[in-house]
Amino acid sequence: MLRDNTENEQAAESGGAIAGTTRKDIEKKLGRKVVTEENFLPSSKQKEFRDK
């Protein structure tokens, strides 16, 4: 079981790094931020959004 968890953690870390790099590349290309206070969904609202 521990091995599976380690693999999941590694996959999550790798995926997060890829997503972060991609976001930064897009922001550089657009010349503006893609995540702002206007479009950020706080965790308290995420469950509401998923349940729809």
Secondary structure, 3 states (H helix, E strand, C coil): CHHHHHHHHHHHHHHHHHHHHHHHHHHHHHCCCCCCCCCCCCHHHHHHHHHC
